[in-house]
Amino acid sequence: MTEEQFRKKWLRQHAQYEKIAYKEFLGAFRDTADNIPFNMLTPSNYEMVVQSSISKEDIQNAYFIVYREIGIIHGERTGKSINKQIKEFVPSTFLSQFNRTLINWLIANAGTRIVSVRQTYIDYIVNYIANGLTENKTLPEIVTDLKKSINGKNWYRWQLLRIARTETTAAANYGATVATTISGVATDKVWVSAEDARTRRPPKSQFNHLAMNGVRVGQFEKFNVNGEEIDFPGDPKGSAGNIINCRCASAVVVRRDANGKIVRI
């Protein structure tokens, strides 16, 4: 498969994954908002009530569901690609490893992002209520409007689209990483940029993903993106400017020796 073929296939897959992620996040974020005890709100306590009603565990669980679904789909696809060259990828082994390690990996690598996403969501709801009070609306009026908005099709839409796009990239590339790790063969990672008008580059961004296209590193090495090292595009350890809305991929290439034989690990 050529680079361009891989890119087109990846962007189609990413669009599919993004729809899955958006649906899951929308449902989860609606549920957390619906669980706020609106009957307990007063002008003096609403911020505290909202803050205590939306837990980190709620958002973390939404992340877990999205990463598990997308990571497994893309990891198995990566494994099938490896098996076209050498029959070393075992789906059951991948599933076991992925499910066993995912939650700890998320906490260690995406924990800070989950905390930030939760707080931004809380602030959004708190500001919604505060704005209503500023407009001299009563709390019952604000709650009625808020409940209607929560269950509307555009609830938190642009923020959720950004979250879904970002986490889709991370989840898929992480799934591919786990798949290659358990395959038993040595591989390299090749950065494949989306290469369109939305691909970040100077002067709008200090992180030049357009220039990263084609960069190749070993499977256990890191990509260096303008001085910041990450394991794959969308890696949650990266800074916001490097990973938010990223749609780049990490393509897996089975490593061969000078004689063309596949290298095992």
ROZAMI-913000 format. One record per residue: residue in one letter; x negated, y, z negated of N, C-alpha, C in turn; residue number from 0. Coordinates in steps of 0.2 Angstrom, whole numbers, plus 5000, padded with zeros to 4 digits. Layout:
% ROZAMI-913000
R,aa,nu,nv,nw,cau,cav,caw,cu,cv,cw,i
R,A,X,Y,Z,X,Y,Z,X,Y,Z,NUM .
...
% end
This chain:
% ROZAMI-913000
R,aa,nu,nv,nw,cau,cav,caw,cu,cv,cw,i
R,M,4996,4994,5000,5000,5000,5000,4996,5006,5000,0 .
R,T,4997,5011,5004,4993,5017,5005,4995,5022,4999,1 .
R,E,4991,5027,4998,4993,5032,4993,4999,5035,4994,2 .
R,E,5001,5037,5000,5007,5040,5002,5013,5036,5001,3 .
R,Q,5012,5029,5002,5017,5025,5001,5019,5024,4994,4 .
R,F,5013,5023,4990,5014,5023,4983,5018,5029,4980,5 .
R,R,5016,5035,4982,5019,5041,4980,5026,5041,4981,6 .
R,K,5028,5040,4987,5035,5040,4989,5039,5035,4985,7 .
R,K,5036,5029,4984,5040,5024,4980,5040,5026,4973,8 .
R,W,5035,5029,4970,5035,5031,4963,5040,5037,4962,9 .
R,L,5040,5041,4966,5045,5047,4965,5052,5045,4966,10 .
R,R,5053,5040,4970,5060,5037,4970,5062,5033,4963,11 .
R,Q,5057,5029,4961,5058,5026,4954,5058,5031,4949,12 .
R,H,5054,5036,4949,5055,5041,4944,5062,5044,4943,13 .
R,A,5064,5046,4949,5071,5049,4949,5076,5044,4946,14 .
R,Q,5076,5037,4947,5080,5033,4944,5079,5032,4937,15 .
R,Y,5073,5032,4935,5071,5032,4928,5074,5038,4924,16 .
R,E,5073,5044,4927,5075,5050,4924,5083,5050,4923,17 .
R,K,5087,5047,4927,5094,5047,4926,5095,5042,4920,18 .
R,I,5092,5037,4919,5092,5033,4914,5091,5036,4907,19 .
R,A,5085,5040,4907,5083,5044,4901,5088,5049,4900,20 .
R,Y,5090,5053,4905,5095,5058,4903,5101,5056,4900,21 .
R,K,5104,5050,4903,5110,5047,4900,5109,5045,4893,22 .
R,E,5103,5042,4891,5102,5040,4884,5101,5045,4880,23 .
R,F,5097,5050,4882,5096,5056,4877,5102,5060,4876,24 .
R,L,5106,5061,4881,5113,5065,4881,5117,5062,4876,25 .
R,G,5118,5055,4876,5122,5051,4872,5120,5052,4864,26 .
R,A,5113,5051,4864,5110,5051,4857,5111,5058,4854,27 .
R,F,5109,5064,4858,5109,5070,4855,5117,5072,4854,28 .
R,R,5121,5070,4858,5128,5072,4856,5130,5068,4850,29 .
R,D,5128,5062,4849,5130,5058,4843,5128,5062,4836,30 .
R,T,5121,5064,4837,5119,5068,4831,5122,5074,4829,31 .
R,A,5124,5078,4835,5128,5084,4833,5135,5082,4831,32 .
R,D,5138,5077,4834,5145,5075,4831,5145,5073,4824,33 .
R,N,5139,5071,4822,5139,5068,4815,5138,5074,4810,34 .
R,I,5137,5080,4812,5137,5086,4807,5143,5086,4803,35 .
R,P,5143,5087,4797,5149,5088,4793,5152,5095,4794,36 .
R,F,5155,5097,4799,5157,5103,4800,5162,5106,4795,37 .
R,N,5166,5102,4792,5170,5104,4786,5166,5107,4780,38 .
R,M,5160,5106,4780,5156,5108,4774,5152,5114,4776,39 .
R,L,5153,5117,4782,5149,5123,4784,5152,5129,4780,40 .
R,T,5147,5133,4778,5149,5140,4776,5144,5145,4779,41 .
R,P,5146,5151,4779,5141,5156,4782,5134,5156,4778,42 .
R,S,5134,5153,4772,5128,5153,4768,5124,5147,4769,43 .
R,N,5127,5141,4771,5124,5135,4771,5123,5131,4777,44 .
R,Y,5126,5134,4783,5126,5131,4789,5119,5128,4791,45 .
R,E,5114,5133,4790,5107,5131,4793,5105,5125,4789,46 .
R,M,5106,5125,4783,5104,5119,4778,5107,5112,4780,47 .
R,V,5114,5113,4781,5118,5107,4783,5116,5104,4790,48 .
R,V,5115,5109,4795,5113,5106,4801,5106,5103,4801,49 .
R,Q,5101,5106,4797,5095,5104,4797,5095,5097,4793,50 .
R,S,5099,5096,4788,5099,5089,4785,5103,5084,4788,51 .
R,S,5107,5086,4793,5111,5081,4797,5108,5078,4802,52 .
R,I,5103,5081,4805,5100,5078,4811,5093,5076,4809,53 .
R,S,5092,5070,4808,5086,5067,4805,5081,5065,4811,54 .
R,K,5075,5065,4809,5069,5063,4813,5070,5056,4816,55 .
R,E,5073,5052,4812,5075,5045,4814,5080,5044,4819,56 .
R,D,5084,5049,4819,5089,5049,4825,5086,5050,4832,57 .
R,I,5082,5055,4832,5078,5057,4838,5073,5052,4840,58 .
R,Q,5070,5049,4835,5065,5044,4836,5068,5038,4839,59 .
R,N,5074,5036,4836,5077,5030,4839,5079,5031,4846,60 .
R,A,5081,5038,4848,5083,5039,4855,5076,5038,4860,61 .
R,Y,5071,5040,4857,5064,5040,4861,5063,5032,4862,62 .
R,F,5064,5028,4856,5062,5021,4856,5067,5018,4862,63 .
R,I,5073,5019,4862,5077,5016,4867,5075,5018,4874,64 .
R,V,5074,5024,4875,5072,5027,4882,5065,5023,4884,65 .
R,Y,5060,5023,4880,5054,5021,4881,5054,5013,4882,66 .
R,R,5058,5010,4878,5059,5003,4879,5062,5001,4886,67 .
R,E,5067,5004,4888,5071,5003,4894,5066,5004,4900,68 .
R,I,5064,5010,4900,5060,5012,4906,5053,5009,4906,69 .
R,G,5050,5008,4900,5043,5005,4900,5043,4998,4902,70 .
R,I,5049,4994,4900,5049,4987,4902,5050,4987,4910,71 .
R,I,5055,4991,4912,5056,4990,4920,5050,4992,4924,72 .
R,H,5046,4997,4922,5040,4999,4926,5035,4994,4924,73 .
R,G,5034,4992,4918,5029,4987,4917,5029,4981,4920,74 .
R,E,5035,4978,4921,5037,4972,4925,5035,4973,4932,75 .
R,R,5037,4979,4935,5036,4981,4942,5028,4981,4943,76 .
R,T,5024,4984,4938,5017,4984,4939,5014,4977,4938,77 .
R,G,5017,4973,4934,5015,4966,4934,5016,4962,4940,78 .
R,K,5022,4963,4943,5023,4960,4950,5018,4962,4955,79 .
R,S,5016,4968,4955,5011,4971,4959,5004,4967,4958,80 .
R,I,5002,4966,4952,4996,4963,4951,4997,4956,4953,81 .
R,N,5002,4953,4952,5003,4946,4954,5003,4944,4962,82 .
R,K,5004,4950,4965,5003,4949,4973,4995,4948,4974,83 .
R,Q,4991,4949,4970,4984,4948,4971,4981,4942,4967,84 .
R,I,4984,4941,4961,4982,4936,4957,4987,4934,4952,85 .
R,K,4989,4928,4951,4994,4926,4947,4992,4926,4939,86 .
R,E,4991,4932,4937,4989,4932,4930,4994,4935,4925,87 .
R,F,4999,4939,4928,5004,4943,4924,5009,4938,4922,88 .
R,V,5011,4938,4915,5016,4934,4913,5021,4938,4910,89 .
R,P,5027,4939,4912,5032,4943,4910,5034,4942,4903,90 .
R,S,5035,4936,4900,5036,4935,4893,5031,4937,4889,91 .
R,T,5025,4937,4891,5019,4939,4886,5019,4947,4886,92 .
R,F,5021,4950,4892,5022,4957,4892,5027,4960,4888,93 .
R,L,5033,4956,4888,5039,4959,4884,5037,4958,4877,94 .
R,S,5034,4953,4875,5032,4951,4868,5028,4957,4865,95 .
R,Q,5023,4958,4869,5018,4963,4867,5021,4970,4867,96 .
R,F,5025,4972,4872,5028,4978,4873,5032,4980,4867,97 .
R,N,5037,4975,4865,5042,4976,4860,5039,4976,4853,98 .
R,R,5033,4972,4852,5030,4972,4846,5026,4978,4844,99 .
R,T,5024,4981,4849,5019,4987,4848,5022,4994,4849,100 .
R,L,5028,4994,4852,5031,5001,4855,5032,5006,4849,101 .
R,I,5035,5004,4844,5037,5008,4839,5031,5012,4835,102 .
R,N,5026,5007,4834,5020,5010,4831,5016,5015,4835,103 .
R,W,5016,5013,4842,5013,5017,4847,5017,5024,4847,104 .
R,L,5023,5024,4847,5027,5030,4848,5026,5034,4842,105 .
R,I,5026,5032,4836,5025,5036,4830,5018,5039,4830,106 .
R,A,5013,5035,4832,5006,5037,4832,5004,5042,4838,107 .
R,N,5008,5041,4843,5006,5046,4849,5011,5051,4851,108 .
R,A,5018,5050,4849,5023,5054,4851,5026,5057,4845,109 .
R,G,5024,5056,4839,5027,5058,4833,5027,5066,4832,110 .
R,T,5022,5069,4834,5022,5076,4834,5027,5079,4839,111 .
R,R,5028,5076,4845,5033,5078,4850,5040,5077,4847,112 .
R,I,5041,5072,4844,5048,5070,4842,5050,5075,4836,113 .
R,V,5045,5077,4832,5047,5082,4827,5048,5089,4830,114 .
R,S,5044,5091,4835,5046,5097,4839,5052,5097,4842,115 .
R,V,5054,5091,4846,5060,5091,4849,5066,5091,4845,116 .
R,R,5066,5088,4839,5071,5088,4834,5072,5095,4832,117 .
R,Q,5067,5099,4830,5067,5105,4827,5070,5110,4832,118 .
R,T,5068,5110,4838,5071,5114,4844,5078,5113,4845,119 .
R,Y,5080,5107,4844,5088,5105,4844,5091,5108,4838,120 .
R,I,5089,5107,4833,5092,5110,4827,5092,5118,4827,121 .
R,D,5087,5121,4830,5087,5128,4831,5092,5130,4836,122 .
R,Y,5093,5126,4841,5098,5128,4846,5105,5128,4843,123 .
R,I,5107,5123,4839,5114,5123,4836,5114,5128,4830,124 .
R,V,5109,5129,4826,5109,5135,4821,5111,5141,4825,125 .
R,N,5107,5143,4830,5108,5149,4834,5115,5150,4837,126 .
R,Y,5118,5144,4839,5124,5144,4842,5129,5147,4836,127 .
R,I,5129,5144,4830,5133,5146,4825,5131,5153,4823,128 .
R,A,5125,5155,4822,5123,5162,4820,5126,5167,4825,129 .
R,N,5126,5165,4832,5128,5170,4837,5136,5171,4836,130 .
R,G,5139,5166,4834,5146,5166,4833,5148,5171,4828,131 .
R,L,5144,5170,4822,5145,5174,4816,5144,5182,4818,132 .
R,T,5139,5183,4822,5137,5190,4824,5143,5193,4828,133 .
R,E,5146,5188,4832,5152,5191,4836,5158,5191,4832,134 .
R,N,5158,5191,4825,5163,5191,4821,5168,5185,4821,135 .
R,K,5166,5180,4824,5171,5174,4824,5171,5171,4817,136 .
R,T,5176,5167,4816,5177,5163,4810,5173,5157,4811,137 .
R,L,5171,5153,4805,5168,5147,4806,5173,5142,4809,138 .
R,P,5179,5141,4808,5183,5137,4811,5183,5138,4819,139 .
R,E,5183,5144,4821,5183,5146,4828,5176,5144,4831,140 .
R,I,5171,5145,4828,5164,5143,4830,5164,5135,4831,141 .
R,V,5166,5132,4826,5166,5124,4826,5170,5122,4831,142 .
R,T,5176,5125,4833,5180,5122,4838,5177,5123,4845,143 .
R,D,5174,5129,4846,5170,5130,4852,5164,5126,4852,144 .
R,L,5160,5124,4847,5154,5120,4847,5156,5113,4848,145 .
R,K,5161,5110,4845,5163,5104,4847,5165,5103,4854,146 .
R,K,5169,5108,4857,5170,5107,4864,5164,5108,4868,147 .
R,S,5159,5112,4866,5153,5112,4870,5149,5106,4870,148 .
R,I,5149,5103,4864,5145,5096,4863,5147,5091,4867,149 .
R,N,5154,5091,4868,5157,5085,4872,5158,5087,4880,150 .
R,G,5155,5093,4881,5156,5095,4888,5150,5093,4892,151 .
R,K,5150,5093,4899,5145,5090,4903,5139,5093,4903,152 .
R,N,5139,5100,4901,5133,5104,4902,5129,5105,4895,153 .
R,W,5131,5101,4890,5129,5102,4883,5121,5101,4883,154 .
R,Y,5117,5106,4881,5110,5105,4880,5107,5103,4887,155 .
R,R,5110,5104,4893,5108,5101,4899,5101,5103,4901,156 .
R,W,5099,5109,4901,5092,5110,4904,5087,5108,4900,157 .
R,Q,5088,5108,4893,5083,5105,4888,5082,5098,4889,158 .
R,L,5088,5095,4890,5088,5087,4890,5085,5085,4897,159 .
R,L,5086,5089,4902,5083,5087,4909,5075,5087,4908,160 .
R,R,5073,5092,4905,5066,5093,4904,5063,5087,4899,161 .
R,I,5067,5086,4894,5065,5080,4890,5065,5073,4894,162 .
R,A,5070,5072,4897,5071,5066,4901,5065,5065,4906,163 .
R,R,5064,5071,4910,5058,5071,4915,5052,5069,4912,164 .
R,T,5050,5073,4906,5044,5072,4903,5043,5065,4900,165 .
R,E,5048,5062,4897,5047,5056,4894,5048,5050,4899,166 .
R,T,5051,5051,4904,5051,5046,4910,5044,5045,4912,167 .
R,T,5040,5050,4913,5033,5049,4916,5029,5046,4910,168 .
R,A,5030,5047,4904,5026,5044,4899,5028,5037,4898,169 .
R,A,5034,5036,4898,5037,5029,4896,5035,5024,4902,170 .
R,A,5035,5026,4908,5034,5022,4914,5026,5021,4914,171 .
R,N,5022,5026,4913,5015,5025,4913,5012,5021,4908,172 .
R,Y,5016,5022,4902,5014,5017,4896,5015,5010,4897,173 .
R,G,5021,5009,4900,5023,5002,4902,5018,4999,4907,174 .
R,A,5016,5003,4912,5011,5000,4916,5004,4999,4913,175 .
R,T,5002,5003,4908,4996,5002,4904,4997,4995,4900,176 .
R,V,5002,4994,4897,5003,4988,4893,5003,4982,4898,177 .
R,A,5006,4982,4903,5006,4977,4908,4999,4975,4911,178 .
R,T,4995,4980,4912,4988,4979,4914,4984,4976,4909,179 .
R,T,4985,4978,4902,4981,4976,4897,4982,4968,4896,180 .
R,I,4988,4966,4897,4989,4959,4895,4988,4954,4902,181 .
R,S,4986,4957,4907,4986,4954,4914,4980,4949,4914,182 .
R,G,4975,4950,4910,4969,4946,4910,4964,4948,4916,183 .
R,V,4965,4953,4919,4960,4955,4925,4958,4962,4923,184 .
R,A,4952,4964,4926,4950,4971,4925,4953,4975,4930,185 .
R,T,4955,4981,4928,4959,4986,4933,4956,4993,4932,186 .
R,D,4957,4997,4937,4956,5004,4937,4962,5008,4937,187 .
R,K,4962,5014,4934,4968,5018,4935,4967,5024,4940,188 .
R,V,4971,5025,4944,4971,5030,4949,4976,5035,4948,189 .
R,W,4974,5042,4947,4979,5047,4946,4983,5048,4953,190 .
R,V,4989,5048,4954,4993,5050,4960,4997,5056,4958,191 .
R,S,4996,5061,4961,5000,5067,4960,5006,5067,4964,192 .
R,A,5011,5071,4962,5017,5072,4966,5016,5075,4972,193 .
R,E,5011,5080,4972,5009,5084,4978,5015,5087,4982,194 .
R,D,5019,5091,4978,5024,5095,4981,5023,5102,4977,195 .
R,A,5028,5107,4979,5028,5113,4976,5028,5114,4969,196 .
R,R,5031,5108,4965,5031,5108,4958,5025,5106,4955,197 .
R,T,5021,5103,4958,5015,5100,4955,5010,5106,4952,198 .
R,R,5009,5105,4946,5005,5111,4943,4998,5112,4945,199 .
R,R,4996,5118,4945,4990,5120,4948,4989,5128,4946,200 .
R,P,4982,5130,4946,4981,5137,4945,4984,5141,4951,201 .
R,P,4986,5148,4949,4985,5151,4943,4991,5150,4938,202 .
R,K,4996,5147,4940,5002,5146,4935,5000,5142,4929,203 .
R,S,4996,5137,4930,4994,5132,4925,4986,5131,4925,204 .
R,Q,4983,5131,4919,4976,5129,4918,4975,5122,4920,205 .
R,F,4980,5118,4920,4979,5111,4921,4981,5109,4929,206 .
R,N,4976,5107,4932,4976,5106,4939,4978,5099,4941,207 .
R,H,4984,5097,4941,4986,5091,4943,4986,5089,4951,208 .
R,L,4986,5094,4955,4985,5094,4962,4978,5091,4963,209 .
R,A,4973,5094,4959,4966,5092,4960,4964,5085,4957,210 .
R,M,4969,5083,4953,4968,5076,4950,4969,5070,4954,211 .
R,N,4973,5072,4960,4975,5067,4964,4969,5063,4967,212 .
R,G,4970,5056,4966,4964,5051,4968,4959,5050,4963,213 .
R,V,4959,5054,4957,4954,5052,4952,4955,5045,4949,214 .
R,R,4949,5042,4949,4949,5035,4947,4945,5034,4941,215 .
R,V,4948,5030,4936,4944,5028,4930,4945,5021,4928,216 .
R,G,4941,5018,4924,4942,5012,4921,4949,5011,4917,217 .
R,Q,4952,5005,4916,4958,5005,4913,4958,5007,4905,218 .
R,F,4952,5007,4902,4951,5009,4895,4948,5016,4895,219 .
R,E,4947,5019,4900,4944,5026,4900,4950,5031,4901,220 .
R,K,4948,5037,4899,4953,5042,4899,4952,5047,4906,221 .
R,F,4958,5050,4908,4957,5055,4913,4956,5062,4909,222 .
R,N,4951,5065,4913,4949,5072,4910,4953,5077,4914,223 .
R,V,4958,5080,4912,4961,5085,4915,4959,5092,4913,224 .
R,N,4955,5096,4916,4953,5102,4914,4951,5102,4907,225 .
R,G,4947,5097,4905,4944,5097,4898,4948,5094,4893,226 .
R,E,4954,5092,4895,4958,5088,4890,4959,5081,4892,227 .
R,E,4957,5076,4888,4957,5069,4889,4964,5066,4887,228 .
R,I,4967,5062,4892,4973,5059,4891,4973,5052,4894,229 .
R,D,4976,5047,4892,4976,5040,4894,4980,5039,4901,230 .
R,F,4985,5043,4902,4989,5043,4909,4993,5049,4909,231 .
R,P,4995,5051,4915,5000,5057,4916,5006,5056,4911,232 .
R,G,5007,5062,4908,5013,5062,4903,5011,5059,4896,233 .
R,D,5005,5057,4895,5002,5055,4889,5005,5060,4883,234 .
R,P,5009,5057,4878,5011,5062,4873,5006,5065,4869,235 .
R,K,5000,5062,4869,4994,5066,4865,4992,5072,4869,236 .
R,G,4994,5073,4875,4992,5079,4879,4996,5085,4876,237 .
R,S,4993,5091,4878,4996,5097,4876,5002,5098,4881,238 .
R,A,5007,5103,4878,5013,5104,4882,5012,5106,4889,239 .
R,G,5007,5111,4890,5005,5113,4897,5003,5108,4901,240 .
R,N,5000,5102,4899,4998,5097,4903,5003,5092,4905,241 .
R,I,5008,5091,4901,5012,5085,4902,5020,5087,4903,242 .
R,I,5022,5092,4900,5029,5094,4901,5031,5094,4908,243 .
R,N,5036,5091,4910,5039,5090,4917,5034,5087,4922,244 .
R,C,5029,5084,4919,5024,5080,4924,5028,5074,4927,245 .
R,R,5027,5074,4934,5029,5068,4938,5024,5064,4941,246 .
R,C,5018,5065,4939,5012,5061,4941,5012,5054,4939,247 .
R,A,5009,5049,4942,5008,5042,4941,5001,5040,4940,248 .
R,S,5001,5034,4936,4994,5031,4936,4995,5024,4939,249 .
R,A,4992,5024,4945,4992,5018,4949,4987,5013,4947,250 .
R,V,4989,5007,4947,4984,5001,4945,4981,4998,4951,251 .
R,V,4974,4998,4950,4970,4994,4956,4966,4989,4952,252 .
R,V,4967,4983,4955,4963,4977,4952,4956,4978,4954,253 .
R,R,4952,4977,4950,4945,4978,4951,4942,4972,4954,254 .
R,R,4937,4973,4959,4934,4967,4962,4926,4969,4962,255 .
R,D,4922,4963,4962,4915,4964,4962,4912,4965,4969,256 .
R,A,4906,4965,4970,4903,4967,4976,4904,4961,4981,257 .
R,N,4906,4956,4979,4908,4950,4984,4916,4950,4985,258 .
R,G,4919,4955,4983,4926,4955,4984,4930,4950,4979,259 .
R,K,4927,4947,4974,4931,4943,4969,4934,4947,4964,260 .
R,I,4940,4945,4962,4943,4949,4956,4939,4948,4950,261 .
R,V,4938,4953,4946,4935,4953,4940,4939,4952,4934,262 .
R,R,4938,4947,4930,4942,4945,4924,4939,4948,4918,263 .
R,I,4943,4949,4913,4941,4952,4906,4942,4947,4901,264 .
% end
